[in-house]
Amino acid sequence: SINLQEQGKDDILHIVAQTSVQILQGRRLQLINPSLTVDGQPAPLEILTALVDGVNRRFDLANLEAAGITARVLQFQLSSNQELDLAIVVRVEPQGLAWLQSYAK
């Protein structure tokens, strides 16, 4: 839940996003049953679909493979009190080190 306010304006936009998350094939995050409301009204399906598709594409560890980095999620568990239990294995090829160094700058 966030509140957005344009600078110099009094109106506040209240946005609430909810979803469950699962990991597919050890590499891809997928949002399950997402919902998005703006000022208490459901967001248009087109907006929700575009957001979900973007998140699902962005959080795919296969995107790193072209850079020489292979990563897999072995365990992913989010508890009801917001604690995350996560185990990942990563293999970095020599070209992956150069990519990581350039990304860190």
C-alpha positions as CSV (number, residue, x, y, z in Angstrom):
1,S,0.0,0.0,0.0
2,I,1.4,3.4,-1.0
3,N,0.1,6.9,-1.1
4,L,1.1,9.1,-4.0
5,Q,0.8,12.9,-4.1
6,E,1.9,15.1,-6.9
7,Q,4.1,17.9,-5.8
8,G,2.0,21.1,-5.2
9,K,-1.3,19.2,-5.3
10,D,-3.6,18.3,-2.4
11,D,-5.0,15.1,-3.9
12,I,-3.6,11.8,-2.6
13,L,-3.8,8.6,-4.7
14,H,-4.0,5.5,-2.5
15,I,-2.7,2.4,-4.3
16,V,-2.9,-1.1,-2.9
17,A,-1.2,-4.1,-4.6
18,Q,-1.6,-7.7,-3.3
19,T,-0.2,-10.9,-4.7
20,S,1.1,-14.4,-3.8
21,V,4.4,-15.4,-5.3
22,Q,5.9,-18.7,-6.5
23,I,9.1,-19.8,-8.1
24,L,8.8,-21.8,-11.3
25,Q,11.6,-24.2,-12.5
26,G,13.9,-22.7,-9.9
27,R,14.5,-19.6,-11.9
28,R,11.3,-17.6,-12.6
29,L,9.3,-15.5,-10.1
30,Q,5.6,-15.6,-10.9
31,L,2.9,-13.5,-9.3
32,I,-0.2,-15.5,-8.4
33,N,-3.7,-13.9,-8.1
34,P,-2.4,-10.3,-8.2
35,S,-4.8,-7.4,-7.5
36,L,-4.3,-3.7,-7.7
37,T,-6.7,-1.0,-6.5
38,V,-6.5,2.7,-6.9
39,D,-8.5,4.8,-4.4
40,G,-10.5,1.6,-3.6
41,Q,-11.4,0.9,-7.2
42,P,-9.9,-2.1,-9.1
43,A,-7.3,-1.0,-11.6
44,P,-8.1,-1.7,-15.3
45,L,-7.2,-5.3,-16.3
46,E,-4.9,-4.0,-19.0
47,I,-2.8,-2.1,-16.5
48,L,-2.7,-5.1,-14.1
49,T,-1.8,-7.5,-16.9
50,A,1.0,-5.2,-18.2
51,L,2.5,-4.8,-14.7
52,V,2.3,-8.6,-14.0
53,D,3.9,-9.5,-17.4
54,G,6.7,-7.0,-16.8
55,V,7.5,-8.3,-13.3
56,N,7.3,-11.9,-14.5
57,R,9.8,-11.2,-17.4
58,R,12.1,-9.0,-15.3
59,F,12.5,-11.6,-12.5
60,D,13.6,-14.5,-14.6
61,L,17.1,-15.7,-13.7
62,A,17.5,-17.1,-17.3
63,N,18.1,-13.4,-18.3
64,L,21.5,-13.7,-16.6
65,E,22.7,-16.8,-18.6
66,A,23.8,-14.8,-21.6
67,A,26.2,-12.9,-19.3
68,G,27.7,-16.2,-18.0
69,I,25.7,-16.4,-14.8
70,T,23.6,-19.4,-13.9
71,A,21.4,-19.1,-10.8
72,R,18.6,-21.3,-9.4
73,V,16.3,-20.8,-6.5
74,L,16.4,-24.0,-4.3
75,Q,14.0,-22.7,-1.6
76,F,11.7,-19.7,-1.4
77,Q,9.3,-19.3,1.5
78,L,7.7,-16.1,2.6
79,S,6.1,-16.4,6.1
80,S,2.9,-14.6,7.2
81,N,5.1,-12.3,9.4
82,Q,7.0,-11.1,6.3
83,E,10.2,-13.2,6.8
84,L,11.8,-14.6,3.7
85,D,13.6,-17.9,3.7
86,L,15.7,-18.1,0.5
87,A,18.4,-20.5,-0.8
88,I,20.0,-19.9,-4.2
89,V,22.9,-21.5,-6.0
90,V,24.9,-19.4,-8.4
91,R,27.6,-20.3,-11.0
92,V,29.6,-17.5,-12.6
93,E,31.6,-18.1,-15.7
94,P,34.7,-15.8,-16.3
95,Q,32.6,-13.5,-18.6
96,G,30.1,-13.3,-15.8
97,L,32.6,-11.7,-13.5
98,A,33.2,-8.8,-16.0
99,W,29.4,-8.3,-16.3
100,L,29.0,-8.2,-12.5
101,Q,31.8,-5.7,-12.2
102,S,30.3,-3.4,-14.8
103,Y,26.9,-3.8,-13.2
104,A,28.2,-2.8,-9.8
105,K,29.5,0.5,-11.1
